[in-house]
């Protein structure tokens, strides 16, 4: 019966991953590479009809899947979408709009808005424009814009972004409004400022409320009615939930399977012996306090000497995890771990071919599913040299944290506590992450909160993979290095 249940759960994990991939494919509109008509500018085009044309300006840093809902809406309502990734020179867009027989709408996201305002200056060829979440320090002063423009953002954005929206609106319209941090609308002539209240899916930028605001603006300002967004946002959330849930379930079941079939008693467990489970469990439950004290040292250093590319939330997240692991490793190495005797083991891996292939397969599966979630728009990987120091620091901290966690897990295995108590002891050291998630809201908005949640999910996957690799390879250090590499990449290069 136990084997039947295990096989059923493995099939369930596979089904969740298959449905997640299927939904991701289903939600992608039929985009084709080509050039903007009448120009040589490369674009991605989704042809839905000639009623109107939507030109989307979004550079390579914007995940393509975040633009999919807008493209689907345009296609559904008889319009054609053109996505431009190279937005430095928009003169071809002006020429295209001048020759177009149907209404040309403009949509910008991120940094592209600066050149878009230059395109709109002293020109009325664009029927209407939406500027979503503008970033950068461009000062739009002295422009003569004839066509309607809406500045759009959500209250889940970081405070500087909301403030920036109001500043740009004031520059363009001559108004003097101040953001209140909540949802509101202000309009003066051809300019509208719209801030939408945060929702569970607002961090992905294209929530249903955001899409509806875009549709309403184009209808009010240019008489163009876009299609209904449908259940795209819910389906994408379902895709992410099934992908993450399937990955976690797959790792848990593989861990159970390998625990039964591949665990060798001679692996690095015998160097340590728990003599007093009560004393060790008390130390485990309170380990967050000395880890937080250790974290103060690097936190103060980087507060006064900032490191380029090191974002506060990933730094605190990985820094605390590293201090937690370092505290356990130091106590074991010095022979001061309460209720534990023995020394820290540096045993080398000596697995057979079957174990190596199993480990490589597990690692490849995690990479494949992580990339699938990246392409679905859950997060964006932005590799850059200026973030390399942050990657190294976060990776080293994550590797130390994983090594300490693996040794603690082996010691808890010896204690043979009931499952509820074991789970409590496993989770208590990570309690400060809940505080970090809620403290991130006033400092970084809901985007900061979602970032912590995403990092917690990445950490859970990394720890399960590390435990799996420890069972396969029979050593702590290689799984810790692999886990540190993955979490370091995610902390330094991934962004919502």
C-alpha positions in Angstrom: 0.0 0.0 0.0 2.8 2.4 0.9 4.4 1.8 -2.5 1.1 2.4 -4.2 0.7 5.7 -2.5 4.2 6.7 -3.3 3.7 5.9 -7.0 0.4 7.8 -7.0 2.1 10.9 -5.6 4.9 10.7 -8.1 2.3 10.5 -10.9 0.5 13.5 -9.3 3.7 15.5 -9.3 4.3 14.6 -13.0 0.7 15.6 -13.8 1.1 19.0 -12.1 4.2 19.7 -14.0 2.7 18.6 -17.3 -0.4 20.8 -16.8 1.8 23.7 -15.8 3.8 23.4 -19.0 0.6 23.0 -21.0 -1.0 26.2 -19.5 2.2 28.1 -20.2 2.1 27.1 -23.8 -1.6 27.8 -24.1 -1.2 31.3 -22.7 1.4 32.3 -25.3 -0.1 34.2 -28.3 1.1 33.4 -31.9 3.9 35.9 -32.2 6.0 36.0 -35.4 9.3 37.7 -36.0 9.3 40.4 -38.7 9.8 44.1 -39.4 7.5 47.0 -38.7 5.6 47.6 -42.0 7.3 50.2 -44.2 10.5 50.1 -42.1 13.4 47.9 -41.3 12.8 47.9 -37.6 12.6 44.3 -36.2 9.4 43.5 -34.3 7.4 40.6 -32.9 3.9 40.7 -34.5 0.6 39.1 -33.6 -1.9 39.7 -36.4 -5.5 39.9 -35.3 -7.0 42.3 -37.8 -6.8 45.8 -39.2 -9.2 47.6 -36.8 -6.3 49.2 -35.0 -2.6 48.8 -34.2 -1.0 48.5 -30.8 2.7 49.3 -30.7 4.3 47.9 -27.5 7.7 49.3 -26.4 9.5 47.0 -24.0 13.2 46.3 -23.9 14.8 42.8 -23.4 14.6 43.1 -19.6 10.8 42.8 -19.8 9.7 39.1 -19.9 7.8 38.4 -23.0 5.1 36.5 -21.1 4.2 39.7 -19.2 3.1 41.2 -22.5 1.1 38.2 -23.5 -2.2 39.2 -21.9 -2.2 42.6 -23.6 -1.4 40.9 -27.0 -4.3 38.4 -26.5 -6.7 41.3 -25.7 -5.6 43.1 -28.9 -5.9 40.0 -31.1 -9.4 39.2 -29.6 -10.7 42.7 -30.5 -9.5 42.7 -34.1 -6.2 44.6 -33.6 -2.6 43.8 -34.6 0.2 44.0 -32.0 3.8 45.0 -32.7 6.4 44.4 -29.9 9.5 46.5 -30.2 12.5 45.4 -28.1 15.0 48.0 -29.5 13.5 51.3 -28.4 16.5 53.8 -28.7 15.4 55.1 -32.2 11.6 55.4 -32.6 11.6 57.5 -35.8 10.4 54.4 -37.7 7.4 54.2 -35.4 6.5 57.8 -36.2 6.7 57.1 -39.9 4.6 54.0 -39.5 1.9 55.8 -37.5 1.8 58.7 -40.1 1.1 56.2 -42.9 -1.3 53.9 -41.0 -4.9 53.9 -42.1 -6.2 52.7 -38.7 -5.7 54.1 -35.2 -2.2 53.6 -33.8 -2.0 53.1 -30.0 1.2 53.1 -28.0 2.0 51.2 -24.8 5.3 51.5 -23.0 6.7 49.6 -20.0 9.7 50.4 -17.9 12.6 52.4 -19.4 11.0 52.7 -22.9 8.8 55.7 -21.8 11.6 58.2 -22.1 12.0 57.8 -25.9 8.2 57.4 -26.2 7.7 60.9 -24.9 10.2 62.2 -27.5 8.2 60.4 -30.1 4.9 62.1 -29.0 6.5 65.6 -28.8 4.9 67.8 -31.5 3.2 64.9 -33.1 -0.4 63.8 -33.2 0.1 60.5 -35.2 -0.3 58.4 -32.1 -4.0 58.2 -31.1 -3.4 57.4 -27.4 -0.6 56.2 -25.1 -0.3 54.3 -21.9 2.9 54.5 -19.8 3.1 51.7 -17.3 5.5 51.8 -14.4 8.1 54.3 -15.8 11.6 53.9 -14.4 14.7 56.2 -14.7 15.5 59.8 -14.0 14.4 61.4 -17.2 12.8 64.8 -16.7 9.9 65.4 -19.2 9.9 69.2 -19.1 9.3 71.5 -22.1 7.5 68.9 -24.2 4.5 69.6 -26.4 2.4 66.5 -26.4 -0.8 66.7 -28.4 -2.2 63.1 -27.9 -3.8 61.6 -24.7 -1.4 60.0 -22.3 -2.1 57.9 -19.2 0.5 57.2 -16.5 -0.3 53.9 -14.8 1.0 52.0 -11.8 -0.2 50.0 -8.8 0.0 50.6 -5.1 2.1 47.4 -4.8 5.0 49.3 -6.5 7.8 50.6 -4.4 7.2 54.1 -3.0 9.8 55.8 -5.3 7.9 54.4 -8.3 4.6 55.8 -7.1 6.2 59.1 -6.3 7.8 59.2 -9.7 4.5 58.7 -11.4 3.1 61.7 -9.6 6.2 63.8 -10.5 5.9 63.0 -14.2 2.2 63.7 -14.2 2.8 67.0 -12.6 5.4 67.9 -15.1 3.2 67.1 -18.1 -0.1 68.4 -16.8 1.0 71.4 -14.6 -0.9 69.9 -11.7 0.5 69.7 -8.1 -0.7 66.4 -6.7 1.0 64.2 -4.1 0.6 60.4 -4.0 -1.1 58.9 -0.9 0.1 55.4 -1.3 -3.4 54.1 -2.1 -5.4 53.7 -5.4 -6.5 57.0 -7.0 -7.2 58.7 -10.3 -6.4 62.2 -11.4 -7.0 63.8 -14.8 -6.1 67.1 -16.4 -6.9 67.7 -20.0 -5.3 64.9 -22.1 -3.3 63.5 -19.1 -4.5 60.9 -16.6 -2.7 59.4 -13.6 -4.1 56.1 -12.4 -2.8 54.1 -9.5 -4.5 50.8 -9.0 -4.9 49.0 -5.6 -2.6 46.1 -5.0 -3.9 42.6 -5.4 -2.5 39.1 -5.1 -1.3 39.1 -8.7 -0.5 42.8 -9.0 3.3 42.1 -8.7 3.2 40.6 -12.2 2.2 44.1 -13.5 -0.6 42.8 -15.7 -3.3 42.0 -13.2 -6.9 42.0 -14.4 -7.4 45.5 -12.9 -4.4 46.8 -14.7 -5.5 45.4 -18.1 -9.0 46.8 -17.5 -7.6 50.2 -16.8 -5.6 50.1 -20.1 -8.7 49.0 -22.0 -10.9 51.7 -20.5 -8.3 54.4 -21.3 -8.0 53.5 -24.9 -11.7 53.4 -25.2 -12.2 56.8 -23.5 -9.3 58.5 -25.3 -9.3 56.9 -28.8 -12.6 55.1 -29.2 -10.9 51.7 -29.4 -12.5 48.9 -27.4 -10.1 46.1 -26.6 -11.1 42.5 -25.9 -11.8 41.1 -22.4 -8.7 39.8 -20.7 -10.6 36.6 -19.7 -9.1 34.3 -17.1 -5.5 34.7 -18.3 -4.2 36.0 -14.9 -5.9 33.2 -13.0 -4.6 30.6 -15.5 -1.1 31.9 -15.2 -1.3 31.8 -11.4 -2.5 28.2 -11.7 0.4 27.4 -14.0 2.9 28.8 -11.4 1.2 27.1 -8.5 1.1 23.7 -10.3 4.7 24.1 -11.4 6.1 25.0 -7.9 3.8 22.5 -6.2 4.7 19.7 -8.6 8.4 20.4 -8.2 8.3 20.4 -4.4 6.2 17.2 -4.4 8.6 15.5 -6.8 11.6 16.3 -4.7 9.9 15.2 -1.5 8.9 11.8 -3.0 12.3 11.3 -4.5 13.8 12.0 -1.1 11.6 9.4 0.5 12.4 6.9 -2.2 16.2 7.4 -2.0 16.0 7.4 1.8 14.7 3.8 1.6 16.9 2.5 -1.3 20.1 4.5 -1.3 21.0 5.5 2.3 24.3 4.1 3.4 24.9 4.0 7.1 28.6 4.7 6.6 28.1 8.1 5.1 29.1 11.2 7.1 26.5 10.5 9.8 28.6 8.3 12.1 31.2 11.1 13.0 28.5 12.8 15.1 26.4 11.3 17.9 23.5 12.9 19.8 23.8 12.1 23.5 21.1 14.5 24.8 18.2 15.1 22.3 16.6 17.6 24.8 19.7 19.8 25.0 20.2 19.7 21.3 16.6 20.5 20.5 16.6 23.5 22.8 19.7 24.9 21.0 18.0 24.2 17.6 14.8 26.0 18.6 16.8 29.1 19.8 19.4 29.1 17.0 17.7 32.1 15.3 18.9 34.4 18.1 22.7 33.9 17.8 22.2 33.8 14.0 20.6 37.3 14.1 23.4 38.5 16.3 26.0 37.3 13.8 24.0 38.9 11.0 24.5 42.4 12.6 28.2 42.4 11.7 27.9 42.0 7.9 24.8 44.2 7.9 26.6 47.1 9.5 29.6 46.7 7.1 27.4 46.8 4.0 25.3 49.6 5.5 28.3 51.9 5.5 30.2 50.3 2.6 27.5 49.4 0.0 28.3 46.7 -2.5 27.1 47.3 -6.1 24.3 45.0 -7.2 23.6 43.8 -3.7 19.9 44.3 -3.1 18.8 44.6 0.6 16.2 41.9 0.7 18.2 39.1 -1.0 21.3 40.2 1.1 19.4 39.9 4.4 17.7 36.7 3.3 20.9 34.9 2.3 22.9 36.6 5.0 20.7 35.2 7.8 20.7 31.7 6.3 24.5 31.8 6.1 24.8 32.9 9.7 22.4 30.2 10.8 24.5 27.5 9.1 27.8 29.1 10.2 26.6 29.0 13.8 25.8 25.3 13.7 29.1 24.4 11.8 31.2 26.3 14.3 29.6 24.7 17.3 30.1 21.2 15.8 33.7 22.0 14.6 34.6 23.3 18.1 32.9 20.4 19.9 30.6 22.8 21.7 27.2 21.7 20.2 25.0 20.9 23.3 24.0 17.3 23.5 26.3 16.2 20.6 29.7 14.5 20.5 32.0 14.0 17.6 33.8 16.2 15.1 32.8 17.8 11.8 33.2 15.4 8.9 34.9 16.3 5.6 34.2 12.9 3.9 34.6 12.9 0.2 32.1 11.6 -2.2 32.7 8.2 -3.8 29.5 7.2 -5.5 28.9 4.6 -8.2 27.7 5.4 -11.7 24.1 4.9 -10.8 24.3 7.5 -8.0 26.1 10.0 -10.3 23.4 9.6 -13.0 20.6 9.9 -10.5 22.1 13.1 -9.0 22.7 14.6 -12.4 19.1 13.8 -13.4 17.7 15.4 -10.2 19.8 18.5 -10.8 18.8 18.7 -14.4 15.1 18.3 -13.6 15.2 21.2 -11.1 17.0 23.4 -13.6 14.5 22.6 -16.3 11.5 23.3 -14.1 13.1 26.5 -12.8 13.7 27.7 -16.4 10.1 26.8 -17.3 8.9 29.1 -14.4 11.2 31.8 -15.7 9.8 31.6 -19.2 6.2 31.7 -17.8 6.9 35.1 -16.3 7.1 34.2 -12.6 10.5 35.9 -12.4 13.1 37.3 -14.7 16.8 36.3 -14.7 19.0 39.4 -15.5 22.7 38.4 -15.7 25.2 41.3 -15.4 28.8 41.7 -14.3 28.0 44.4 -11.8 26.0 41.8 -9.8 28.8 39.2 -9.8 30.1 40.2 -6.3 26.5 40.0 -4.9 26.2 36.5 -6.5 29.5 35.3 -4.9 28.5 36.6 -1.4 24.9 35.3 -1.6 26.2 31.9 -3.0 28.8 31.5 -0.2 26.2 32.4 2.5 23.7 29.9 1.0 26.3 27.2 0.8 27.2 27.6 4.5 23.5 27.7 5.4 22.8 24.5 3.5 25.8 22.7 5.0 24.6 23.6 8.5 21.0 22.6 7.7 22.1 19.2 6.4 24.1 18.4 9.5 21.3 19.5 11.7 18.9 17.3 9.7 21.1 14.3 10.2 21.3 15.0 14.0 17.5 15.4 14.1 17.3 12.0 12.4 19.2 10.5 15.3 16.8 12.1 17.8 13.8 10.3 16.4 11.3 12.9 17.5 7.6 12.6 16.7 6.9 14.2 13.3 5.0 17.4 14.6 8.0 18.1 17.0 10.5 17.5 14.2 8.7 19.9 11.9 8.6 22.6 14.6 12.3 22.3 15.2 13.0 22.4 11.5 10.8 25.5 10.9 11.6 27.6 14.1 15.0 28.8 12.8 13.3 30.2 9.7 10.8 32.2 11.7 12.6 35.5 11.1 11.8 35.2 7.4 8.2 35.9 8.3 9.3 39.1 10.0 11.4 40.0 6.9 8.4 39.5 4.6 6.1 41.9 6.6 8.8 44.5 7.3 9.5 44.6 3.6 6.0 46.0 2.9 6.6 49.5 4.4 10.1 49.7 3.1 9.7 48.2 -0.5 5.9 47.8 -1.0 4.2 44.5 -1.8 6.9 43.9 -4.4 9.3 43.4 -1.5 6.9 41.0 0.3 6.5 38.9 -2.9 10.3 38.9 -3.3 10.7 37.3 0.2 8.0 34.7 -0.6 9.7 33.8 -3.8 13.0 33.5 -2.1 11.4 31.2 0.5 10.1 29.0 -2.3 13.5 28.9 -3.9 15.1 28.0 -0.6 12.7 25.2 0.0 13.5 23.7 -3.5 17.2 24.2 -2.8 17.1 22.4 0.5 15.1 19.5 -0.8 17.6 19.2 -3.7 20.5 19.3 -1.3 19.1 16.6 0.9 18.5 14.5 -2.2 22.0 15.0 -3.4 23.4 14.1 0.0 21.6 10.8 0.0 22.9 10.1 -3.5 26.5 11.3 -3.2 27.1 10.5 0.5 28.7 13.9 1.3 27.5 17.3 2.6 29.9 19.6 0.7 29.0 19.0 -2.9 25.2 19.4 -2.3 25.9 22.5 -0.3 28.0 24.0 -3.1 25.3 23.2 -5.6 22.6 24.7 -3.4 24.6 27.8 -2.8 25.2 28.2 -6.6 21.5 28.0 -7.4 20.3 30.2 -4.5 23.1 32.7 -5.2 22.0 33.0 -8.9 18.4 33.5 -7.8 19.2 36.0 -5.1 21.6 38.1 -7.3 20.1 37.9 -10.8 16.3 37.1 -10.4 13.8 39.9 -10.2 10.0 40.1 -10.2 
